[in-house]
Amino acid sequence: MAEDQKTNKDSSRKSSRMKILRTLLYNRLLVKNIPFYLFIATLAIIYIANGHYADKTIRKINATAKHLKEMEYEYKTAKRDVIFRSKESELAKAVEPLRLRELVVPPVRLIDSIQNK
């Protein structure tokens, strides 16, 4: 019985020593690999930041495209109005309050007699 207790104590001491040894080795591996863990963490942060930057850029592109489309509609509307107002009939209506009328007779052409010689 005394031998059994002695072997139990020896085995428990060995197992505790093994645990301590494993812990030390594990801690050494952790400490040894800290630069790698920091590198992986940095890559993860860059990956996440790149995703956010891409989302932000896509939102800006969509907003710019929407604004461009609105400006295109505004340009087309203004161009249509200018073309409509520059028609001869509309122009005559616009200048009627100023007592301006269309010419019925063709304009008179003046000829410089000095240049003809």
CYANA upper distance limits for C-alpha pairs under 8 A (distance plus 0.5 A):
  1 MET  CA      5 GLN  CA      6.91
  2 ALA  CA      6 LYS  CA      6.65
  3 GLU  CA      7 THR  CA      6.62
  4 ASP  CA      8 ASN  CA      6.55
  5 GLN  CA      9 LYS  CA      6.59
  6 LYS  CA     10 ASP  CA      6.65
  7 THR  CA     11 SER  CA      6.45
  8 ASN  CA     12 SER  CA      6.46
  9 LYS  CA     13 ARG  CA      6.50
 10 ASP  CA     14 LYS  CA      6.59
 11 SER  CA     15 SER  CA      6.51
 12 SER  CA     16 SER  CA      6.50
 13 ARG  CA     17 ARG  CA      6.50
 14 LYS  CA     18 MET  CA      6.54
 15 SER  CA     19 LYS  CA      6.62
 16 SER  CA     20 ILE  CA      6.67
 17 ARG  CA     21 LEU  CA      6.52
 18 MET  CA     22 ARG  CA      6.44
 19 LYS  CA     23 THR  CA      6.53
 20 ILE  CA     24 LEU  CA      6.62
 21 LEU  CA     25 LEU  CA      6.61
 22 ARG  CA     26 TYR  CA      6.41
 23 THR  CA     27 ASN  CA      6.47
 24 LEU  CA     28 ARG  CA      6.51
 25 LEU  CA     29 LEU  CA      6.64
 26 TYR  CA     30 LEU  CA      6.72
 27 ASN  CA     31 VAL  CA      6.59
 28 ARG  CA     32 LYS  CA      6.33
 29 LEU  CA     33 ASN  CA      6.57
 30 LEU  CA     34 ILE  CA      6.77
 33 ASN  CA     37 TYR  CA      6.85
 34 ILE  CA     38 LEU  CA      6.63
 35 PRO  CA     39 PHE  CA      6.61
 36 PHE  CA     40 ILE  CA      6.70
 37 TYR  CA     41 ALA  CA      6.62
 38 LEU  CA     42 THR  CA      6.56
 39 PHE  CA     43 LEU  CA      6.72
 40 ILE  CA     44 ALA  CA      6.72
 41 ALA  CA     45 ILE  CA      6.75
 42 THR  CA     46 ILE  CA      6.67
 43 LEU  CA     47 TYR  CA      6.54
 44 ALA  CA     48 ILE  CA      6.74
 45 ILE  CA     49 ALA  CA      6.60
 46 ILE  CA     50 ASN  CA      6.48
 47 TYR  CA     51 GLY  CA      6.84
 48 ILE  CA     52 HIS  CA      6.90
 49 ALA  CA     53 TYR  CA      6.62
 50 ASN  CA     54 ALA  CA      6.60
 51 GLY  CA     55 ASP  CA      6.77
 52 HIS  CA     56 LYS  CA      6.68
 53 TYR  CA     57 THR  CA      6.61
 54 ALA  CA     58 ILE  CA      6.65
 55 ASP  CA     59 ARG  CA      6.75
 56 LYS  CA     60 LYS  CA      6.79
 57 THR  CA     61 ILE  CA      6.68
 58 ILE  CA     62 ASN  CA      6.67
 59 ARG  CA     63 ALA  CA      6.66
 60 LYS  CA     64 THR  CA      6.57
 61 ILE  CA     65 ALA  CA      6.59
 62 ASN  CA     66 LYS  CA      6.67
 63 ALA  CA     67 HIS  CA      6.67
 64 THR  CA     68 LEU  CA      6.50
 65 ALA  CA     69 LYS  CA      6.67
 66 LYS  CA     70 GLU  CA      6.84
 67 HIS  CA     71 MET  CA      6.69
 68 LEU  CA     72 GLU  CA      6.58
 69 LYS  CA     73 TYR  CA      6.83
 70 GLU  CA     74 GLU  CA      6.76
 71 MET  CA     75 TYR  CA      6.58
 72 GLU  CA     76 LYS  CA      6.68
 73 TYR  CA     77 THR  CA      6.66
 74 GLU  CA     78 ALA  CA      6.69
 75 TYR  CA     79 LYS  CA      6.55
 76 LYS  CA     80 ARG  CA      6.57
 77 THR  CA     81 ASP  CA      6.78
 78 ALA  CA     82 VAL  CA      6.73
 79 LYS  CA     83 ILE  CA      6.67
 80 ARG  CA     84 PHE  CA      6.59
 81 ASP  CA     85 ARG  CA      6.58
 82 VAL  CA     86 SER  CA      6.58
 83 ILE  CA     87 LYS  CA      7.16
 84 PHE  CA     90 GLU  CA      7.81
 85 ARG  CA     90 GLU  CA      6.02
 85 ARG  CA     91 LEU  CA      6.77
 86 SER  CA     90 GLU  CA      7.16
 86 SER  CA     91 LEU  CA      6.44
 87 LYS  CA     91 LEU  CA      6.57
 88 GLU  CA     92 ALA  CA      6.68
 89 SER  CA     93 LYS  CA      6.91
 90 GLU  CA     94 ALA  CA      6.71
 91 LEU  CA     95 VAL  CA      6.86
 92 ALA  CA     96 GLU  CA      6.56
 92 ALA  CA    100 LEU  CA      8.39
 92 ALA  CA    101 ARG  CA      7.40
 92 ALA  CA    102 GLU  CA      7.79
 95 VAL  CA     99 ARG  CA      7.35
 95 VAL  CA    100 LEU  CA      6.26
 95 VAL  CA    101 ARG  CA      8.13
 96 GLU  CA    100 LEU  CA      6.08
 96 GLU  CA    101 ARG  CA      7.27
103 LEU  CA    107 PRO  CA      8.38
112 ASP  CA    116 ASN  CA      7.43
113 SER  CA    117 LYS  CA      7.44
